[in-house]
Structures are given as structure tokens and as C-alpha cells.
Amino acid sequence: MEKLLLTDNDIVNNTPLGGNIDVDRYRVCIQDAQLSRIEEILGELLYVKMRDDYDDTDQDFGFTGLYLTLYKEYLRPAIIHQAAVEYLLCAAYQITNGGISKHTPVNGSPVEKNEVDFLVQNQRAKADMYIQRMERFLRKNNIVEFTSSQNDIIPPNRSTSTSGWYFKRTNKYERGSNNENVWELDYPCDL
């Protein structure tokens, strides 16, 4: 199993997930969050460094400087909320030798799918917020394992835009001309 970058209590202490959840049910969700989302952003080289240096018995988790800031301010919260997303998507189901079953609470009623979807969207929005902040932090700071050229299988995701909008520049105007409209250069509009 992959080395987890969270303690067993991090998720239940920082999300709506209850403390009586079997730890084995969400450990795999932490692993999924790390490997499917976080490693893609950090790239293999930085991810392996963070994973190898992580020490949950140390007050600073085994990190110093920019690595400590990266972990405490961005990486840890992103993993927490992404793991919560992974857990919420499968929490109601149990897969055993007898097949797949849906858990029904004794003193409650199961929630509707749209209510679960709301919880998933809420946790996903929080994970995305921390991931966007982490990407800005990584672009702003010179962390060697992120900025160096890599021949790894998983290079870091170095997207420069967090928006879905794209405004194409046209060659209609030249920068530096005396009659240019700067706004129109960046956001051309032919009416």
C-alpha cells in the first residue's frame, strides 16, 4: 500500500465524516486521492520527495522551509478534501464475498442521491480551491523537484490557467502602435 500523507484522524477532524467510520474504509480513499489527483499536480519527482520525507511523528511532518509550507497550507488540505470526495462516492456500498450491498442505518434513513451529490460537490470545491492555491504556490516558488526538467512517467501539471475562458489574440492590432486600445488587444471584439 502507498505511504499515506495523512494521519487516520485528519479526515474525520477536518470534514463532515464521522469519527466512527472504519479507518480501512477511507484509507484507500486517501491513497486514491494522492495517486489520482495530487501526484498529477506535483509530478512524480516532487510527489516522491514529499511521500518519502513525510513523518507523522514529527511536529513538522518531516518537512522544512517551502516543503513545510507546501504540505501544511496546500497539500494536506487538498488530500483531506479529495479523499472525502472519494469516500462519499462509495460510502453507502459494501463489497464482500456475498456481493455488493447498500448499507441501511438502524436509527436513520438513507439520503437521496442528490443530497450525496451536494456533499460531494462541496468537498470537491474545497479540494479544487486548495489545489488551485497549491498550483499558484508551486509556480511562484522555486521548488527544484517541480521546476527541473523531468524524464519521469508523471511530469508535473503546469497549467497556467484555472479558468475555462480563452480569448484568442488577433493580429489585427500590433502592440506598441499609437492608436491601440489595450483592452481590445487582450479581448478583441468585432461588432
Residue frames relative to the residue before (quaternion, step in Angstrom):
aa qw qx qy qz dx dy dz
M 1.0000 0.0000 0.0000 0.0000 0.00 0.00 0.00
E 0.5658 -0.6088 0.4588 0.3144 3.56 -1.13 0.78
K 0.5017 -0.6242 0.5039 0.3237 3.58 -1.09 0.73
L 0.3080 -0.7758 0.5278 0.1573 3.56 -0.70 1.11
L 0.3550 -0.7540 0.5254 0.1715 3.55 -1.02 0.88
L 0.6590 0.4175 -0.3115 0.5425 3.56 1.24 0.52
T 0.4325 -0.6297 0.5568 0.3262 3.54 -1.27 0.31
D 0.6839 -0.5002 0.3337 0.4131 3.58 -1.23 0.32
N 0.7171 0.4594 -0.2585 0.4559 3.61 1.06 -0.63
D 0.4734 0.7104 -0.4361 0.2845 3.62 1.16 -0.32
I 0.6879 0.4753 -0.2997 0.4594 3.60 0.88 -0.85
V 0.7190 0.4425 -0.2772 0.4588 3.61 0.74 -0.96
N 0.6675 0.4870 -0.3125 0.4687 3.63 1.12 -0.46
N 0.7855 0.3346 -0.1533 0.4975 3.62 1.17 -0.44
T 0.7216 0.3165 -0.2323 0.5702 3.59 1.27 0.24
P 0.6418 -0.5262 0.3727 0.4150 3.61 -1.21 0.09
L 0.4597 0.6841 -0.4623 0.3270 3.62 1.19 -0.10
G 0.4634 -0.7230 0.4542 0.2371 3.56 -0.88 0.99
G 0.5855 -0.6267 0.4128 0.3067 3.52 -1.23 0.60
N 0.6652 0.5091 -0.3220 0.4413 3.60 1.17 -0.26
I 0.3989 0.6948 -0.4927 0.3396 3.59 1.23 0.36
D 0.5083 -0.6358 0.4887 0.3139 3.55 -0.98 0.87
V 0.4974 -0.6969 0.4380 0.2739 3.57 -0.66 1.16
D 0.6271 0.5525 -0.3386 0.4322 3.59 1.01 -0.74
R 0.6205 0.5553 -0.3469 0.4317 3.60 1.14 -0.52
Y 0.7889 0.2988 -0.1933 0.5010 3.62 1.01 -0.55
R 0.4615 0.6606 -0.4709 0.3590 3.62 1.16 -0.04
V 0.6485 0.5050 -0.3197 0.4714 3.57 0.96 -0.80
C 0.6199 0.5387 -0.3388 0.4590 3.61 1.14 -0.58
I 0.6085 0.5259 -0.3417 0.4862 3.57 1.12 -0.68
Q 0.6488 0.5162 -0.3090 0.4660 3.56 0.94 -0.90
D 0.6494 0.5127 -0.3155 0.4646 3.59 0.92 -0.88
A 0.6515 0.5168 -0.3177 0.4556 3.60 0.93 -0.88
Q 0.6646 0.5090 -0.3036 0.4550 3.57 0.94 -0.88
L 0.7627 0.4105 -0.2178 0.4498 3.56 0.75 -1.05
S 0.7419 0.4199 -0.2467 0.4608 3.60 0.95 -0.74
R 0.7933 0.2865 -0.1570 0.5138 3.61 1.03 -0.57
I 0.7385 0.4467 -0.2502 0.4387 3.58 0.68 -1.08
E 0.6647 0.4985 -0.3187 0.4562 3.60 0.86 -0.87
E 0.6061 0.5581 -0.3461 0.4487 3.59 1.11 -0.63
I 0.6917 0.4681 -0.2758 0.4758 3.58 1.03 -0.74
L 0.7284 0.4402 -0.2391 0.4674 3.57 0.85 -1.00
G 0.3692 -0.6766 0.5321 0.3505 3.54 1.03 -0.80
E 0.6703 -0.5463 0.3348 0.3743 3.52 -1.19 0.60
L 0.6696 0.5324 -0.3096 0.4152 3.59 0.86 -0.94
L 0.7107 0.4220 -0.2595 0.4995 3.61 0.82 -0.95
Y 0.6191 0.5445 -0.3499 0.4447 3.60 0.99 -0.75
V 0.6693 0.4928 -0.3015 0.4671 3.60 0.87 -0.93
K 0.6300 0.5226 -0.3401 0.4630 3.60 0.99 -0.77
M 0.6722 0.4860 -0.3016 0.4702 3.59 0.85 -0.94
R 0.6593 0.5092 -0.3080 0.4596 3.59 0.91 -0.87
D 0.7060 0.4713 -0.2717 0.4535 3.59 0.85 -0.96
D 0.7047 0.4627 -0.2686 0.4660 3.61 1.03 -0.73
Y 0.5238 0.6673 -0.4049 0.3413 3.60 1.19 -0.48
D 0.0583 0.7693 -0.6308 0.0827 3.54 -0.97 1.01
D 0.2487 -0.8166 0.5036 0.1332 3.60 -0.29 1.22
T 0.6034 0.5438 -0.3761 0.4459 3.61 1.23 0.00
D 0.6226 0.5284 -0.3243 0.4775 3.58 1.29 -0.26
Q 0.5741 -0.6079 0.4295 0.3411 3.59 -1.03 0.78
D 0.7596 0.3190 -0.1764 0.5386 3.60 1.05 -0.77
F 0.5169 -0.6941 0.3747 0.3327 3.57 1.26 0.50
G 0.6584 -0.5252 0.3053 0.4444 3.59 1.20 0.42
F 0.6389 0.5313 -0.3164 0.4575 3.60 1.27 0.08
T 0.1116 -0.7589 0.6340 0.0980 3.53 -1.33 0.36
G 0.8370 0.2602 -0.1578 0.4547 3.56 -1.32 0.28
L 0.8438 -0.0892 0.1040 0.5189 3.54 -0.97 -0.95
Y 0.6175 0.5539 -0.3476 0.4371 3.59 1.08 -0.67
L 0.6414 0.5088 -0.3187 0.4777 3.58 1.04 -0.76
T 0.6424 0.5068 -0.3149 0.4809 3.58 0.98 -0.84
L 0.6351 0.5330 -0.3207 0.4579 3.57 0.92 -0.91
Y 0.7007 0.4732 -0.2797 0.4548 3.57 0.83 -0.96
K 0.7517 0.4348 -0.2444 0.4315 3.58 0.62 -1.11
E 0.7611 0.4147 -0.2129 0.4509 3.58 0.87 -0.94
Y 0.8230 0.2441 -0.0856 0.5057 3.60 1.01 -0.74
L 0.7340 0.4591 -0.2566 0.4297 3.57 0.60 -1.15
R 0.6839 0.4961 -0.2905 0.4492 3.58 0.77 -1.02
P 0.6951 0.4455 -0.3064 0.4737 3.67 0.75 -0.90
A 0.6250 0.5361 -0.3493 0.4471 3.62 1.02 -0.71
I 0.6628 0.4875 -0.3092 0.4768 3.60 0.92 -0.85
I 0.6210 0.5555 -0.3458 0.4316 3.59 0.93 -0.86
H 0.7488 0.4085 -0.2326 0.4672 3.58 0.70 -1.06
Q 0.6314 0.5065 -0.3460 0.4744 3.62 1.05 -0.61
A 0.6337 0.5106 -0.3302 0.4782 3.61 1.04 -0.71
A 0.6140 0.5340 -0.3444 0.4682 3.60 1.06 -0.68
V 0.6102 0.5362 -0.3435 0.4713 3.58 1.05 -0.76
E 0.6686 0.5054 -0.2984 0.4566 3.57 0.84 -1.01
Y 0.6713 0.4988 -0.3033 0.4566 3.59 0.93 -0.86
L 0.6687 0.5188 -0.3109 0.4325 3.60 0.84 -0.94
L 0.6303 0.5544 -0.3358 0.4272 3.59 1.08 -0.65
C 0.8096 0.2409 -0.1214 0.5213 3.60 1.07 -0.58
A 0.3785 0.7861 -0.4423 0.2076 3.61 1.26 -0.04
A 0.6934 0.5016 -0.2912 0.4276 3.59 0.93 -0.77
Y 0.7107 0.4663 -0.2504 0.4634 3.58 1.18 -0.40
Q 0.1209 -0.7580 0.6365 0.0759 3.52 -1.17 0.69
I 0.1474 -0.7755 0.6103 0.0667 3.54 -0.90 0.98
T 0.0709 0.8000 -0.5849 0.1129 3.55 -0.55 1.21
N 0.7333 -0.3772 0.3053 0.4762 3.56 -1.29 -0.15
G 0.6797 0.4988 -0.2830 0.4573 3.57 1.11 -0.63
G 0.6880 -0.4518 0.2813 0.4933 3.59 1.24 -0.03
I 0.6238 -0.5112 0.4297 0.4061 3.52 -1.30 -0.40
S 0.0229 0.7992 -0.5995 0.0373 3.56 -0.82 0.97
K 0.3759 -0.6949 0.5659 0.2358 3.52 -1.31 0.41
H 0.4052 -0.7280 0.5076 0.2194 3.54 -0.79 1.08
T 0.1067 -0.7715 0.6249 0.0538 3.56 -0.99 0.88
P 0.4011 -0.7389 0.4822 0.2462 3.61 -0.63 1.07
V 0.5325 -0.6441 0.4558 0.3065 3.57 -1.14 0.71
N 0.8073 0.2210 -0.1008 0.5378 3.60 0.80 -0.95
G 0.7165 0.3723 -0.2588 0.5302 3.57 0.96 0.75
S 0.3799 -0.6888 0.5514 0.2778 3.52 -1.28 -0.17
P 0.5369 -0.6218 0.4468 0.3543 3.56 -1.03 0.68
V 0.4478 -0.6919 0.4987 0.2684 3.57 -1.07 0.73
E 0.5771 -0.5771 0.4543 0.3570 3.52 -1.28 0.42
K 0.6540 -0.5326 0.3718 0.3878 3.56 -1.23 0.52
N 0.6526 0.5208 -0.3330 0.4382 3.62 0.92 -0.78
E 0.6243 0.5194 -0.3444 0.4710 3.61 1.13 -0.53
V 0.6310 0.5009 -0.3216 0.4975 3.57 1.06 -0.73
D 0.6275 0.5403 -0.3283 0.4543 3.58 1.00 -0.83
F 0.6211 0.5341 -0.3360 0.4648 3.59 1.06 -0.73
L 0.6597 0.4990 -0.3033 0.4730 3.60 0.94 -0.88
V 0.6391 0.5187 -0.3182 0.4704 3.57 1.01 -0.84
Q 0.6630 0.5057 -0.3084 0.4578 3.60 0.88 -0.92
N 0.6375 0.5348 -0.3227 0.4510 3.57 1.00 -0.81
Q 0.6971 0.4494 -0.2712 0.4883 3.60 0.85 -0.93
R 0.6306 0.5296 -0.3333 0.4592 3.61 1.05 -0.73
A 0.6340 0.5239 -0.3298 0.4634 3.59 1.01 -0.78
K 0.6550 0.4935 -0.3148 0.4778 3.59 0.98 -0.78
A 0.6411 0.5079 -0.3288 0.4721 3.60 0.94 -0.82
D 0.6602 0.5093 -0.3075 0.4585 3.60 0.91 -0.90
M 0.6189 0.5428 -0.3430 0.4524 3.60 1.02 -0.77
Y 0.6968 0.4535 -0.2810 0.4794 3.61 0.84 -0.93
I 0.6282 0.5295 -0.3391 0.4583 3.58 1.06 -0.68
Q 0.6484 0.5003 -0.3214 0.4754 3.60 0.96 -0.78
R 0.6391 0.5057 -0.3232 0.4809 3.58 1.01 -0.76
M 0.6421 0.5226 -0.3202 0.4605 3.58 1.00 -0.85
E 0.6430 0.5176 -0.3278 0.4596 3.60 0.95 -0.80
R 0.6504 0.4949 -0.3182 0.4804 3.61 0.98 -0.79
F 0.6300 0.5298 -0.3245 0.4660 3.59 1.00 -0.82
L 0.6784 0.4936 -0.2934 0.4582 3.59 0.90 -0.90
R 0.6606 0.4919 -0.3127 0.4732 3.60 1.00 -0.74
K 0.6782 0.5088 -0.2822 0.4490 3.59 1.07 -0.76
N 0.7732 0.3390 -0.1639 0.5102 3.60 0.97 -0.82
N 0.4338 -0.7031 0.5107 0.2380 3.51 -1.13 0.70
I 0.0917 0.7677 -0.6214 0.1269 3.55 0.00 1.33
V 0.4768 -0.7419 0.3963 0.2554 3.53 -0.34 1.34
E 0.6896 0.4944 -0.2939 0.4401 3.59 0.84 -0.93
F 0.6718 0.4676 -0.2959 0.4924 3.59 1.20 -0.37
T 0.7619 0.4126 -0.2067 0.4544 3.57 0.93 -0.90
S 0.5916 0.5870 -0.3850 0.3965 3.61 1.12 -0.46
S 0.5484 -0.5858 0.4648 0.3743 3.54 -1.18 0.50
Q 0.1484 -0.8150 0.5594 0.0274 3.51 -0.93 0.91
N 0.2194 -0.7340 0.6253 0.1487 3.49 -1.22 0.62
D 0.3434 0.7646 -0.4770 0.2645 3.54 1.21 0.50
I 0.6346 -0.5259 0.4105 0.3902 3.50 -1.29 0.31
I 0.7814 0.2131 -0.1056 0.5770 3.57 1.02 -0.81
P 0.1436 -0.7890 0.5924 0.0771 3.61 -0.22 1.24
P 0.5944 -0.5696 0.4031 0.3997 3.62 -1.14 0.41
N 0.4531 -0.6444 0.5435 0.2898 3.52 -1.18 0.66
R 0.0415 -0.8266 0.5608 -0.0220 3.56 -0.39 1.20
S 0.1144 0.8072 -0.5681 0.1117 3.56 0.82 0.93
T 0.2977 -0.7712 0.5390 0.1618 3.54 -1.00 0.79
S 0.7376 0.3456 -0.2220 0.5360 3.57 1.19 -0.15
T 0.1877 -0.7705 0.5980 0.1158 3.52 -0.97 0.87
S 0.5992 0.5577 -0.3423 0.4612 3.55 1.30 0.15
G 0.4564 -0.6737 0.5087 0.2812 3.53 -1.20 0.46
W 0.5800 0.5983 -0.3614 0.4184 3.60 1.29 -0.10
Y 0.0098 -0.7730 0.6344 -0.0032 3.53 -1.09 0.79
F 0.0907 -0.7790 0.6197 0.0300 3.53 -0.80 1.06
K 0.2841 -0.7854 0.5307 0.1440 3.54 -0.46 1.22
R 0.3732 -0.6949 0.5663 0.2389 3.55 -1.02 0.85
T 0.2421 -0.7468 0.5979 0.1620 3.51 -1.12 0.64
N 0.5083 -0.6403 0.4831 0.3136 3.54 -1.25 0.36
K 0.3549 0.7714 -0.4660 0.2486 3.56 1.29 0.15
Y 0.7818 0.2085 -0.1043 0.5783 3.58 1.08 -0.74
E 0.2933 -0.7315 0.5890 0.1787 3.55 -1.09 0.70
R 0.4665 -0.6445 0.5183 0.3135 3.57 -0.95 0.79
G 0.7667 0.3661 -0.2710 0.4525 3.53 -1.05 0.81
S 0.5294 0.6065 -0.4446 0.3928 3.60 1.14 -0.15
N 0.6021 -0.6187 0.3820 0.3298 3.56 -1.12 0.70
N 0.7610 0.3743 -0.2096 0.4867 3.60 1.05 -0.59
E 0.3802 0.7501 -0.4815 0.2467 3.58 1.12 0.42
N 0.2674 -0.6999 0.6398 0.1712 3.50 -1.23 0.63
V 0.3849 -0.7688 0.4566 0.2287 3.59 -0.27 1.26
W 0.6362 0.5201 -0.3422 0.4556 3.60 0.92 -0.81
E 0.6747 0.5035 -0.2939 0.4527 3.54 0.95 -0.89
L 0.5905 0.5607 -0.3669 0.4497 3.59 1.16 -0.53
D 0.7322 0.4246 -0.2379 0.4764 3.55 0.87 -0.94
Y 0.7954 0.1485 -0.0587 0.5846 3.57 1.07 -0.72
P 0.0849 -0.8433 0.5282 0.0511 3.59 0.45 1.15
C 0.0070 -0.7889 0.6134 -0.0375 3.51 -1.02 0.81
D 0.1131 -0.7828 0.6099 0.0490 3.56 -0.60 1.11
L 0.1036 -0.8213 0.5604 0.0246 3.55 -0.39 1.22
